[in-house]
Amino acid sequence: GVLVVAVDEGIRPQTAAHARLMALCGIRRVILAITKMDLADWRFEAFDQIRASALALLDQVGLAAAAVVPVSGSTGGNILVREGVPSWAGGTLLDALQSQMNGVAEVAETAATRFAVQDVLRLPGTPPLCTGRVLGGHVAEGDTLWEVGTGRPLDVLRIARFPACRNAAQPGESVALELAAADLPKRGSVLEA
Protein backbone atom coordinates (compact mmCIF):
# COMPACT_ATOMS: atom_id res chain seq x y z
CA GLY A 1 0.00 0.00 0.00
CA VAL A 2 0.89 3.65 -0.29
CA LEU A 3 0.35 6.12 2.54
CA VAL A 4 0.40 9.75 1.34
CA VAL A 5 1.44 12.56 3.70
CA ALA A 6 1.54 16.21 2.60
CA VAL A 7 4.74 18.02 3.58
CA ASP A 8 2.77 21.20 4.37
CA GLU A 9 0.19 19.46 6.61
CA GLY A 10 2.04 16.58 8.26
CA ILE A 11 0.22 13.77 10.05
CA ARG A 12 -3.52 14.44 10.07
CA PRO A 13 -6.22 12.38 11.86
CA GLN A 14 -7.16 10.72 8.57
CA THR A 15 -3.50 9.78 8.02
CA ALA A 16 -3.48 7.87 11.30
CA ALA A 17 -6.85 6.29 10.45
CA HIS A 18 -5.57 5.15 7.05
CA ALA A 19 -2.45 3.64 8.66
CA ARG A 20 -4.58 1.72 11.19
CA LEU A 21 -6.85 0.50 8.39
CA MET A 22 -3.84 -0.76 6.42
CA ALA A 23 -2.63 -2.67 9.49
CA LEU A 24 -6.12 -4.10 10.04
CA CYS A 25 -6.16 -5.34 6.44
CA GLY A 26 -2.95 -7.25 7.03
CA ILE A 27 -0.64 -4.91 5.17
CA ARG A 28 2.74 -4.94 6.90
CA ARG A 29 4.96 -2.82 4.64
CA VAL A 30 3.90 0.44 3.02
CA ILE A 31 5.41 3.04 0.75
CA LEU A 32 5.36 6.53 2.26
CA ALA A 33 4.79 9.20 -0.38
CA ILE A 34 5.66 12.63 1.01
CA THR A 35 3.78 14.92 -1.38
CA LYS A 36 3.64 18.66 -2.15
CA MET A 37 7.44 18.83 -2.05
CA ASP A 38 7.26 21.64 -4.62
CA LEU A 39 5.62 23.82 -1.94
CA ALA A 40 8.67 23.21 0.28
CA ASP A 41 11.08 23.93 -2.61
CA TRP A 42 12.23 20.30 -2.32
CA ARG A 43 14.08 21.11 0.93
CA PHE A 44 15.50 17.96 2.52
CA GLU A 45 14.89 19.35 6.03
CA ALA A 46 11.13 19.66 5.39
CA PHE A 47 11.03 16.14 3.93
CA ASP A 48 13.07 14.69 6.81
CA GLN A 49 10.81 16.22 9.48
CA ILE A 50 7.64 14.71 7.95
CA ARG A 51 9.42 11.42 7.28
CA ALA A 52 10.37 11.10 10.97
CA SER A 53 6.80 11.70 12.20
CA ALA A 54 5.35 9.37 9.55
CA LEU A 55 7.79 6.59 10.46
CA ALA A 56 6.82 7.01 14.13
CA LEU A 57 3.14 6.65 13.18
CA LEU A 58 3.87 3.47 11.19
CA ASP A 59 5.76 2.05 14.15
CA GLN A 60 2.80 2.79 16.47
CA VAL A 61 0.40 0.75 14.33
CA GLY A 62 2.80 -2.10 13.52
CA LEU A 63 3.72 -1.13 9.97
CA ALA A 64 7.11 -0.74 8.34
CA ALA A 65 8.17 1.55 5.51
CA ALA A 66 9.30 -0.27 2.38
CA ALA A 67 10.34 3.09 0.90
CA VAL A 68 9.92 6.79 1.61
CA VAL A 69 9.53 8.80 -1.60
CA PRO A 70 9.30 12.59 -1.94
CA VAL A 71 6.88 13.59 -4.73
CA SER A 72 4.90 16.48 -6.14
CA GLY A 73 1.39 15.67 -7.29
CA SER A 74 0.89 19.04 -8.97
CA THR A 75 4.08 18.90 -11.07
CA GLY A 76 4.40 15.11 -11.30
CA GLY A 77 7.90 15.36 -9.84
CA ASN A 78 9.42 12.00 -8.85
CA ILE A 79 6.21 10.07 -9.53
CA LEU A 80 7.03 8.46 -12.88
CA VAL A 81 10.37 10.07 -13.76
CA ARG A 82 13.16 11.87 -11.89
CA GLU A 83 12.95 15.23 -13.65
CA GLY A 84 13.50 18.46 -11.75
CA VAL A 85 14.11 16.80 -8.37
CA PRO A 86 17.24 17.03 -6.21
CA SER A 87 19.73 14.15 -6.11
CA TRP A 88 18.80 13.23 -2.52
CA ALA A 89 15.22 12.36 -3.65
CA GLY A 90 16.21 8.82 -4.70
CA GLY A 91 14.00 6.63 -6.90
CA THR A 92 10.53 7.47 -8.14
CA LEU A 93 7.22 6.36 -6.70
CA LEU A 94 6.82 4.06 -9.71
CA ASP A 95 10.19 2.46 -8.90
CA ALA A 96 9.08 1.84 -5.32
CA LEU A 97 5.75 0.35 -6.44
CA GLN A 98 7.41 -1.96 -8.95
CA SER A 99 9.91 -3.21 -6.39
CA GLN A 100 7.06 -4.02 -3.98
CA MET A 101 5.10 -5.97 -6.60
CA ASN A 102 7.70 -8.75 -6.53
CA GLY A 103 6.36 -11.52 -4.33
CA VAL A 104 2.87 -10.11 -3.64
CA ALA A 105 1.20 -13.56 -3.84
CA GLU A 106 3.62 -14.97 -1.28
CA VAL A 107 2.83 -12.12 1.12
CA ALA A 108 -0.90 -12.99 1.26
CA GLU A 109 -0.10 -16.57 2.18
CA THR A 110 2.35 -15.61 4.93
CA ALA A 111 0.37 -12.62 6.23
CA ALA A 112 -1.52 -12.73 9.50
CA THR A 113 -4.76 -14.68 9.21
CA ARG A 114 -7.73 -12.38 8.62
CA PHE A 115 -11.30 -13.27 7.64
CA ALA A 116 -13.83 -10.57 6.66
CA VAL A 117 -17.40 -11.53 7.57
CA GLN A 118 -19.78 -10.70 4.71
CA ASP A 119 -22.98 -12.23 6.08
CA VAL A 120 -24.46 -14.83 8.42
CA LEU A 121 -26.51 -17.60 6.80
CA ARG A 122 -29.29 -19.21 8.83
CA LEU A 123 -30.65 -22.09 6.76
CA PRO A 124 -33.21 -24.60 8.07
CA GLY A 125 -31.62 -27.84 9.28
CA THR A 126 -28.04 -26.53 9.38
CA PRO A 127 -26.03 -24.59 11.94
CA PRO A 128 -25.60 -20.87 11.18
CA LEU A 129 -22.61 -20.05 8.98
CA CYS A 130 -20.45 -16.91 8.73
CA THR A 131 -19.74 -16.27 5.08
CA GLY A 132 -16.78 -14.19 4.05
CA ARG A 133 -13.37 -13.97 2.47
CA VAL A 134 -9.92 -14.96 3.68
CA LEU A 135 -7.86 -11.77 3.40
CA GLY A 136 -4.55 -13.28 4.47
CA GLY A 137 -3.07 -16.37 6.04
CA HIS A 138 -5.06 -19.61 6.17
CA VAL A 139 -8.20 -20.74 8.02
CA ALA A 140 -8.57 -24.42 8.95
CA GLU A 141 -11.01 -26.50 10.96
CA GLY A 142 -9.91 -26.45 14.60
CA ASP A 143 -8.38 -22.95 14.38
CA THR A 144 -9.28 -20.30 16.91
CA LEU A 145 -10.00 -16.86 15.49
CA TRP A 146 -10.52 -13.67 17.50
CA GLU A 147 -13.07 -11.02 16.67
CA VAL A 148 -11.33 -7.68 16.13
CA GLY A 149 -12.68 -5.07 18.53
CA THR A 150 -14.06 -7.49 21.12
CA GLY A 151 -11.18 -9.97 21.39
CA ARG A 152 -13.74 -12.77 21.66
CA PRO A 153 -12.31 -16.17 20.68
CA LEU A 154 -14.25 -18.20 18.10
CA ASP A 155 -13.38 -21.82 17.27
CA VAL A 156 -13.76 -22.94 13.65
CA LEU A 157 -15.79 -26.17 13.69
CA ARG A 158 -16.20 -26.58 9.94
CA ILE A 159 -15.42 -24.87 6.65
CA ALA A 160 -18.35 -25.10 4.26
CA ARG A 161 -17.68 -24.73 0.55
CA PHE A 162 -19.03 -26.12 -2.64
CA PRO A 163 -17.87 -28.64 -3.66
CA ALA A 164 -17.03 -29.87 -0.17
CA CYS A 165 -13.33 -29.84 0.73
CA ARG A 166 -11.65 -30.11 4.14
CA ASN A 167 -8.44 -28.26 3.19
CA ALA A 168 -7.58 -24.96 4.83
CA ALA A 169 -9.13 -21.91 3.19
CA GLN A 170 -6.53 -19.85 1.30
CA PRO A 171 -6.10 -16.07 0.80
CA GLY A 172 -8.72 -14.71 -1.59
CA GLU A 173 -11.05 -17.69 -1.10
CA SER A 174 -14.70 -17.07 -0.14
CA VAL A 175 -16.03 -19.68 2.28
CA ALA A 176 -18.57 -20.17 5.06
CA LEU A 177 -17.40 -20.93 8.60
CA GLU A 178 -19.32 -22.83 11.23
CA LEU A 179 -18.17 -21.29 14.49
CA ALA A 180 -18.58 -22.53 18.05
CA ALA A 181 -20.52 -19.50 19.29
CA ALA A 182 -24.13 -18.79 20.16
CA ASP A 183 -23.76 -15.13 19.17
CA LEU A 184 -22.08 -14.95 15.77
CA PRO A 185 -20.07 -11.96 14.50
CA LYS A 186 -22.02 -9.40 12.52
CA ARG A 187 -21.59 -8.45 8.87
CA GLY A 188 -18.47 -6.29 8.51
CA SER A 189 -16.64 -7.93 11.40
CA VAL A 190 -13.05 -9.05 10.97
CA LEU A 191 -11.72 -12.23 12.54
CA GLU A 192 -8.02 -12.81 12.99
CA ALA A 193 -5.59 -15.38 14.33
Backbone as numpy.savetxt, mean C-alpha at the origin, in Angstrom:
# Nx Ny Nz CAx CAy CAz Cx Cy Cz
4.25 2.43 -4.74 3.44 3.61 -4.74 4.30 4.85 -4.74
3.67 5.96 -5.03 4.33 7.26 -5.03 3.60 8.17 -4.05
4.34 8.76 -3.13 3.80 9.74 -2.20 4.35 11.10 -2.60
3.45 12.04 -2.90 3.85 13.36 -3.40 3.75 14.37 -2.26
4.84 15.13 -2.07 4.89 16.18 -1.04 5.36 17.45 -1.72
4.62 18.53 -1.54 4.99 19.82 -2.14 6.03 20.51 -1.27
7.09 21.00 -1.89 8.18 21.63 -1.16 7.72 22.90 -0.46
6.69 23.58 -0.98 6.22 24.82 -0.37 5.17 24.59 0.72
4.66 23.35 0.86 3.64 23.07 1.87 4.11 22.08 2.92
5.01 21.19 2.57 5.49 20.20 3.51 4.45 19.12 3.79
4.57 18.47 4.93 3.67 17.38 5.31 2.33 17.97 5.74
1.28 17.60 5.03 -0.08 18.05 5.32 -0.84 16.88 5.95
-2.00 17.11 6.56 -2.78 16.00 7.12 -3.10 14.92 6.09
-3.41 15.33 4.85 -3.71 14.33 3.83 -2.48 13.54 3.43
-1.29 14.12 3.57 -0.05 13.39 3.28 0.09 12.23 4.26
-0.12 12.52 5.53 -0.04 11.48 6.55 -1.12 10.42 6.34
-2.32 10.85 5.97 -3.41 9.90 5.71 -3.07 8.99 4.53
-2.50 9.56 3.48 -2.12 8.76 2.31 -1.02 7.76 2.68
-0.08 8.16 3.50 0.99 7.26 3.92 0.42 6.09 4.74
-0.51 6.40 5.66 -1.14 5.33 6.45 -1.94 4.38 5.55
-2.63 4.94 4.57 -3.41 4.12 3.65 -2.49 3.19 2.84
-1.35 3.69 2.41 -0.39 2.85 1.68 0.07 1.69 2.56
0.38 1.99 3.82 0.81 0.94 4.75 -0.30 -0.08 4.96
-1.53 0.40 5.11 -2.68 -0.49 5.29 -2.86 -1.41 4.10
-2.57 -0.93 2.92 -2.72 -1.73 1.70 -1.56 -2.70 1.49
-0.60 -2.68 2.39 0.49 -3.64 2.29 1.69 -3.12 1.52
1.65 -1.88 1.12 2.81 -1.30 0.43 3.89 -1.06 1.48
5.10 -1.47 1.19 6.19 -1.33 2.16 7.24 -0.31 1.73
7.42 -0.15 0.43 8.41 0.79 -0.10 7.72 1.75 -1.06
7.98 3.05 -0.87 7.35 4.05 -1.72 8.41 4.96 -2.32
8.03 5.61 -3.39 8.86 6.65 -3.99 8.32 7.98 -3.48
9.19 8.80 -2.90 8.81 10.14 -2.48 9.09 11.09 -3.64
8.07 11.79 -4.10 8.24 12.81 -5.12 8.07 14.16 -4.44
9.16 14.91 -4.32 9.10 16.24 -3.73 8.86 17.20 -4.90
7.63 17.75 -4.96 7.22 18.54 -6.12 7.31 20.05 -5.86
7.04 20.81 -6.90 7.09 22.27 -6.90 8.50 22.80 -6.63
9.50 22.02 -7.01 10.89 22.44 -6.79 11.21 23.72 -7.55
10.49 24.00 -8.63 10.71 25.25 -9.36 10.39 26.46 -8.49
9.41 26.33 -7.58 9.06 27.43 -6.68 10.17 27.70 -5.67
10.99 26.68 -5.40 12.11 26.82 -4.46 13.42 27.02 -5.22
13.34 27.36 -6.50 14.53 27.54 -7.35 15.47 26.35 -7.28
14.91 25.17 -7.11 15.68 23.91 -7.07 16.79 23.96 -6.01
16.53 24.65 -4.89 17.52 24.72 -3.81 17.57 23.39 -3.07
18.77 22.85 -2.92 18.95 21.57 -2.22 18.47 21.67 -0.78
18.71 22.80 -0.12 18.33 22.96 1.29 16.82 22.80 1.47
16.04 23.39 0.57 14.58 23.27 0.64 14.16 21.81 0.44
14.76 21.16 -0.54 14.47 19.75 -0.81 14.83 18.90 0.41
16.02 19.13 0.96 16.51 18.30 2.06 15.63 18.43 3.31
15.12 19.62 3.58 14.26 19.83 4.74 12.96 19.02 4.60
12.33 19.07 3.43 11.09 18.32 3.21 11.38 16.82 3.17
12.49 16.45 2.57 12.87 15.03 2.53 12.98 14.47 3.94
13.63 15.19 4.85 13.81 14.71 6.23 12.47 14.51 6.93
11.55 15.47 6.79 10.25 15.31 7.46 9.42 14.21 6.80
9.53 14.04 5.49 8.79 12.98 4.80 9.33 11.61 5.18
10.65 11.48 5.31 11.24 10.20 5.72 10.83 9.85 7.15
10.72 10.86 8.01 10.26 10.62 9.39 8.82 10.13 9.39
7.98 10.71 8.55 6.59 10.26 8.44 6.53 8.80 7.97
7.30 8.47 6.94 7.32 7.09 6.45 7.73 6.12 7.55
8.73 6.50 8.31 9.20 5.66 9.41 8.11 5.45 10.45
7.34 6.49 10.75 6.24 6.40 11.73 5.20 5.37 11.33
4.92 5.26 10.04 3.84 4.36 9.59 4.37 3.03 9.06
5.68 2.80 9.18 6.25 1.52 8.78 6.56 1.39 7.31
6.80 2.50 6.64 7.16 2.48 5.23 8.63 2.86 5.07
9.19 2.49 3.94 10.56 2.87 3.60 10.55 3.57 2.24
11.51 4.45 2.05 11.61 5.16 0.77 12.50 4.37 -0.18
11.95 4.00 -1.32 12.74 3.34 -2.36 13.58 4.37 -3.10
13.08 5.59 -3.19 13.78 6.70 -3.84 13.12 8.00 -3.40
13.90 9.07 -3.40 13.37 10.40 -3.13 13.76 11.25 -4.34
12.73 11.75 -5.06 12.98 12.41 -6.34 12.41 13.82 -6.32
13.26 14.84 -6.55 12.75 16.21 -6.68 12.17 16.40 -8.09
10.98 17.00 -8.17 10.33 17.20 -9.47 9.61 18.55 -9.50
9.20 18.93 -10.70 8.34 20.09 -10.88 7.20 19.67 -11.78
6.00 19.64 -11.24 4.84 19.28 -12.04 4.50 20.32 -13.09
4.71 21.60 -12.77 4.33 22.65 -13.72 5.28 22.74 -14.91
6.57 22.45 -14.70 7.53 22.51 -15.82 7.86 21.12 -16.37
7.50 20.09 -15.62 7.85 18.72 -16.04 9.27 18.34 -15.68
9.95 19.21 -14.94 11.35 18.97 -14.58 11.55 17.71 -13.76
12.43 16.85 -14.24 12.86 15.62 -13.59 11.75 14.57 -13.47
10.71 14.71 -14.26 9.66 13.68 -14.27 9.99 12.63 -15.32
10.12 13.03 -16.56 10.48 12.08 -17.62 11.93 12.20 -18.06
12.43 13.44 -18.07 13.81 13.68 -18.50 14.48 14.66 -17.53
15.81 14.63 -17.53 16.60 15.48 -16.64 17.00 16.77 -17.34
16.08 17.57 -17.75 16.39 18.84 -18.40 16.14 19.99 -17.43
17.11 20.88 -17.31 16.94 22.07 -16.49 16.92 21.81 -15.00
17.51 20.71 -14.55 17.56 20.41 -13.11 19.02 20.34 -12.68
19.30 20.68 -11.42 20.69 20.64 -10.96 21.22 19.20 -10.88
22.54 19.09 -10.84 23.18 17.76 -10.85 22.83 16.94 -9.62
22.55 17.59 -8.47 22.24 16.84 -7.26 20.89 16.13 -7.35
20.03 16.49 -8.32 18.66 15.97 -8.40 18.60 14.47 -8.68
19.66 13.88 -9.21 19.65 12.43 -9.45 18.75 12.04 -10.60
18.28 10.77 -10.57 17.45 10.24 -11.65 16.04 10.82 -11.64
15.33 10.56 -12.72 13.98 11.08 -12.89 12.96 10.22 -12.13
11.75 10.73 -12.04 10.66 9.98 -11.44 10.39 8.72 -12.27
10.45 8.83 -13.58 10.26 7.68 -14.45 11.32 6.61 -14.17
12.57 7.03 -13.98 13.64 6.07 -13.64 13.30 5.32 -12.35
12.85 6.07 -11.35 12.52 5.45 -10.06 11.36 4.47 -10.21
10.34 4.85 -10.97 9.20 3.96 -11.18 9.62 2.68 -11.91
10.43 2.83 -12.95 10.86 1.65 -13.69 11.70 0.72 -12.84
12.53 1.27 -11.98 13.35 0.40 -11.13 12.49 -0.34 -10.11
11.38 0.25 -9.69 10.50 -0.40 -8.72 9.59 -1.45 -9.36
9.41 -1.40 -10.66 8.54 -2.36 -11.34 9.18 -3.75 -11.41
10.48 -3.83 -11.27 11.14 -5.14 -11.27 10.73 -5.90 -10.02
10.16 -7.05 -10.19 9.81 -7.91 -9.07 8.51 -7.58 -8.38
7.59 -6.85 -9.02 6.32 -6.50 -8.38 5.50 -7.73 -8.02
5.44 -8.74 -8.88 4.65 -9.95 -8.58 5.18 -10.66 -7.35
6.49 -10.69 -7.19 7.06 -11.36 -6.02 6.71 -10.62 -4.73
6.59 -9.30 -4.80 6.28 -8.51 -3.62 4.91 -8.88 -3.07
3.90 -9.04 -3.94 2.55 -9.37 -3.48 2.54 -10.70 -2.74
3.32 -11.65 -3.20 3.35 -12.96 -2.56 4.06 -12.93 -1.22
5.04 -12.06 -1.06 5.80 -12.00 0.19 5.32 -10.89 1.11
4.34 -10.10 0.67 3.81 -9.01 1.49 3.02 -9.58 2.66
2.76 -8.72 3.62 1.93 -9.12 4.75 0.56 -9.56 4.24
-0.02 -10.56 4.89 -1.32 -11.07 4.46 -2.39 -10.03 4.77
-3.16 -9.69 3.74 -4.28 -8.76 3.88 -5.44 -9.27 3.02
-6.64 -9.22 3.58 -7.85 -9.65 2.90 -8.88 -8.55 3.05
-9.38 -8.01 1.91 -10.38 -6.96 1.92 -11.76 -7.59 1.81
-12.60 -7.35 2.81 -13.96 -7.91 2.83 -14.85 -7.09 1.91
-15.45 -7.77 0.91 -16.34 -7.09 -0.03 -17.81 -7.26 0.33
-18.14 -8.37 0.97 -19.54 -8.62 1.33 -19.60 -9.81 2.27
-20.76 -10.03 2.88 -21.01 -11.21 3.68 -22.21 -11.93 3.06
-22.00 -13.18 2.65 -23.06 -13.99 2.06 -23.74 -14.82 3.13
-25.06 -14.77 3.16 -25.84 -15.59 4.09 -26.83 -16.39 3.24
-26.40 -17.60 2.87 -27.20 -18.47 2.02 -27.86 -19.56 2.87
-29.09 -19.94 2.54 -29.76 -20.99 3.33 -28.96 -22.30 3.29
-28.82 -22.92 4.46 -28.17 -24.23 4.54 -26.66 -24.19 4.57
-26.07 -23.01 4.56 -24.60 -22.92 4.63 -24.21 -21.86 5.66
-23.04 -22.02 6.27 -22.59 -20.97 7.20 -22.33 -19.67 6.43
-22.43 -18.52 7.10 -22.16 -17.26 6.44 -20.70 -17.20 5.96
-20.50 -16.53 4.83 -19.17 -16.44 4.23 -18.80 -14.98 4.00
-17.56 -14.61 4.32 -17.01 -13.30 3.99 -16.37 -13.39 2.62
-16.91 -12.66 1.67 -16.30 -12.66 0.34 -15.33 -11.48 0.25
-14.29 -11.66 -0.55 -13.34 -10.58 -0.69 -12.15 -10.99 -1.54
-11.12 -10.18 -1.44 -9.93 -10.36 -2.27 -8.68 -10.37 -1.41
-7.77 -11.29 -1.73 -6.48 -11.34 -1.06 -5.60 -10.25 -1.67
-5.21 -9.28 -0.85 -4.41 -8.15 -1.34 -2.92 -8.46 -1.30
-2.51 -9.32 -0.40 -1.11 -9.67 -0.27 -0.97 -10.88 0.61
0.16 -11.56 0.50 0.38 -12.76 1.30 -0.50 -13.90 0.83
-0.80 -14.83 1.73 -1.61 -16.00 1.43 -2.59 -16.23 2.56
-3.77 -16.76 2.26 -4.75 -17.13 3.28 -5.05 -18.61 3.13
-4.90 -19.36 4.23 -5.13 -20.81 4.21 -6.08 -21.20 5.33
-6.72 -22.35 5.15 -7.56 -22.89 6.22 -6.70 -23.11 7.45
-7.22 -22.72 8.61 -6.47 -22.84 9.85 -5.72 -21.57 10.24
-5.59 -20.61 9.31 -4.93 -19.34 9.64 -5.79 -18.53 10.60
-5.14 -17.68 11.36 -5.83 -16.69 12.17 -5.57 -15.33 11.56
-6.64 -14.61 11.26 -6.55 -13.25 10.75 -7.07 -12.30 11.82
-6.60 -11.06 11.80 -7.07 -10.06 12.75 -7.76 -8.94 12.00
-8.87 -8.50 12.55 -9.63 -7.41 11.93 -8.93 -6.09 12.25
-8.55 -5.35 11.21 -7.89 -4.07 11.39 -8.87 -3.11 12.06
-8.40 -2.42 13.06 -9.23 -1.46 13.78 -9.74 -2.00 15.10
-10.12 -3.29 15.13 -10.61 -3.88 16.38 -9.58 -4.82 17.00
-8.72 -5.39 16.16 -7.74 -6.35 16.65 -8.34 -7.71 16.97
-9.60 -7.90 16.61 -10.30 -9.15 16.92 -9.75 -10.30 16.08
-9.35 -11.42 16.71 -8.86 -12.56 15.94 -10.01 -13.35 15.31
-9.80 -13.82 14.08 -10.80 -14.59 13.35 -10.11 -15.79 12.72
-10.53 -16.99 13.08 -9.94 -18.20 12.53 -10.61 -18.57 11.21
-9.80 -18.92 10.21 -10.31 -19.33 8.90 -10.63 -20.82 8.97
-11.92 -21.17 8.91 -12.35 -22.56 8.95 -12.30 -23.21 7.57
-12.67 -22.40 6.54 -12.76 -22.97 5.20 -12.62 -21.84 4.19
-12.02 -22.18 3.04 -11.98 -21.26 1.91 -12.91 -21.82 0.85
-13.94 -21.05 0.53 -14.90 -21.49 -0.48 -14.57 -20.81 -1.81
-14.45 -21.63 -2.83 -14.24 -21.12 -4.19 -14.82 -22.12 -5.16
-14.98 -21.67 -6.36 -15.59 -22.51 -7.39 -14.69 -22.54 -8.60
-14.20 -23.73 -9.02 -14.43 -25.03 -8.41 -13.69 -25.14 -7.07
-14.15 -26.08 -6.26 -13.58 -26.26 -4.92 -12.10 -26.60 -5.00
-11.33 -26.01 -4.08 -9.89 -26.23 -4.01 -9.46 -25.90 -2.59
-8.62 -26.72 -1.99 -8.21 -26.50 -0.60 -6.87 -25.77 -0.49
-6.27 -25.37 -1.59 -4.99 -24.65 -1.55 -5.19 -23.27 -0.93
-4.10 -22.71 -0.45 -4.13 -21.35 0.09 -4.54 -20.37 -1.01
-5.30 -19.35 -0.61 -5.68 -18.30 -1.55 -4.49 -17.38 -1.78
-4.27 -17.01 -3.03 -3.09 -16.24 -3.44 -3.44 -14.76 -3.64
-2.41 -13.88 -3.69 -2.66 -12.46 -3.94 -3.43 -12.25 -5.24
-4.45 -11.40 -5.17 -5.28 -11.10 -6.33 -6.47 -12.02 -6.49
-6.52 -13.11 -5.72 -7.61 -14.08 -5.84 -8.82 -13.63 -5.01
-10.01 -13.74 -5.59 -11.26 -13.46 -4.88 -11.84 -14.77 -4.39
-12.09 -14.85 -3.08 -12.59 -16.07 -2.46 -13.62 -15.70 -1.39
-14.23 -16.73 -0.82 -15.13 -16.55 0.31 -14.54 -17.33 1.49
-14.52 -16.70 2.66 -13.95 -17.32 3.85 -15.05 -17.64 4.85
-15.04 -18.87 5.34 -15.88 -19.22 6.49 -15.02 -18.98 7.72
-15.49 -18.06 8.57 -14.72 -17.68 9.75 -15.41 -18.15 11.01
-14.60 -18.48 12.01 -15.13 -18.92 13.30 -15.48 -17.68 14.12
-16.63 -17.09 13.83 -17.07 -15.89 14.55 -18.57 -15.75 14.39
-19.24 -15.40 15.48 -20.69 -15.18 15.42 -20.99 -13.84 14.73
-20.14 -12.84 15.00 -20.32 -11.51 14.43 -19.23 -11.32 13.38
-19.61 -11.41 12.10 -18.63 -11.34 11.02 -18.25 -9.90 10.70
-17.04 -9.70 10.16 -16.62 -8.35 9.76 -17.58 -7.78 8.72
-17.69 -6.50 8.71 -18.58 -5.79 7.77 -17.86 -5.52 6.45
-18.66 -5.24 5.43 -18.14 -4.84 4.13 -17.20 -3.66 4.30
-16.03 -3.73 3.65 -15.03 -2.68 3.76 -13.97 -2.94 4.82
-14.20 -3.97 5.65 -13.20 -4.32 6.66 -11.96 -4.91 6.00
-10.85 -4.82 6.69 -9.61 -5.44 6.22 -9.14 -6.40 7.30
-8.81 -7.60 6.89 -8.27 -8.62 7.80 -6.81 -8.81 7.46
-5.98 -9.00 8.50 -4.57 -9.19 8.25 -3.99 -10.25 9.17
-2.84 -10.77 8.76 -2.14 -11.77 9.59 -0.82 -11.21 10.00
